């Protein structure tokens, strides 16, 4: 079974007024970033600088890139993202997004956050982990 690591980065205060772009890739993965979507097949929506959930979607840390995905088993959709940003700001981003009451510190280098009411899924879990100079974010979505 794949190891679970989750990571996220908190936007610096200087970006408080920056626009955030919500990009949806051809596989249905969602990312939030400060630059317009790069992929021509992406669906793009400008949502402002909020880290709050839109339409109950699980947010992806701004600037994180999709490293791998597995959506073939019919029970769980798995998405692994990475960022070179520091671990703690990523954790802070998800603590604010999911709510502190829905997040649990597993160790000094791993947090898990649970999301309820995710469209098309029973629920989702995000794991944030520190790994060799980068922060990994894993999103597991349980299929209805």
N, C-alpha and C positions, 0 to 999 in steps of 0.2 A: 504494500500500500504506500502511496505517496506520502512523504513527510509533509507536515502542515506548518507553514511559516506565514506570518502575515505582517505587512508593514505599511506605513502611511506617513506622509509628511504634512506638517502644519504650515499653512501659508504664513510667510513673514508679515509683520504688521505693515510693511511698506506696500504690500499688495492688496491692502484692504479695499481699495477702490478699483482694483483691476477687474477686467471682464474675465469670466471663466467660460470656456466652451465645453459643452457636453457632446462627446463624440460617440457614436454607436457604430461598431464595425460590422462587417458582413456576417459575423458569427453571433451577433447579438450582444457582444461584450461592450460595456460602457466605460468610458474614461472621461475624466475632467482635467482640462489643461488650460494654460494661459494663452496658448497660441491657437489659431484656427486649426481645424482638423486637417491632417495631411493627406489622408486617403480620399481619393475622389469618390469612392463608393460609400463613404461615411455619411451618416446623418448628423447634422450639426445643429446645436441650439445654444444660444448665448444665454447664460443664466445669472450673470453677475458674480459677485465674489463670495456668495454664501456657501458654507460647508454643510448646510442643512440638506436633508434628503429631499429630492424632488420626486413626486409621484411614487414614493416609497421605494425607489430604486436604491440599490446598494452603491454608494459612491466609490469611485476609484481615485486614489490619491493623485492630485494634479501632477502631470509629468511622468507618472509611472508608465512603463511600457510592458505590453503583454509578452511574457516569456514562453508560456506554453498553455495549452488548454486540452481538456478531454471532456467531451459531451456525448460519448457514445454508449454508456452503460445503461441508460434509461432510468437511473435512480438519482444520480448526483451529477451536476455540471461542475467541472473543476476549472478554475482560471488562475494562473500564477503570473503575477506582475513583479517587476523589480524597479527599484529606484536607487540612485547613488546618494540620496539624501540621508541625513542622520536618522537614527532609529526613533529617538524621543519625539521629535516634531511629527513624525508619521503617526506614532501612537496617539499623540494629542489630537491630531486631525480626526482619527476614528473615535476617540473618547467623546469628542464634541458631536460627531455625526450620529453615532449609535446611542449615545448617552452613557455616562459612567456606570449606571446601574446595569447596563447590558454588556459590560466588558469585564474581563477577568485577567489579572496578571498571572501568567503561568510560571514565569521565571524572570530573571533580570534581562533576558533577551527575547521574550515571547509574550504576546498578548493575544487574547481571542475576544471578539465582539460578535454578538448575535443580533440579527435583524429579523423582525417579524413582518408580516404583511408585505411580502415581496411579490410583485405581480408575476403570475405564472408559476410560482413556487410555493411550497409549504412554508419555508423559511430559508434563511441564508446565514452563513457564518464567515467571518473574516478573521484570518490569523495574520499577525504581524510579527515578523522575526528578523533578527539581526544576523547576517551571514556574510562573513569575509569582506568587510568594507562596504557592504550594500545592505539595503533593507528589502526584504521580500514580503509580498502581500499575496495571500492565497484566499480566493473567494470560492466557497463551496455552496452551491444552491441545491436544495433538496427538491426534487420534482414531485408535483402533486400526484 
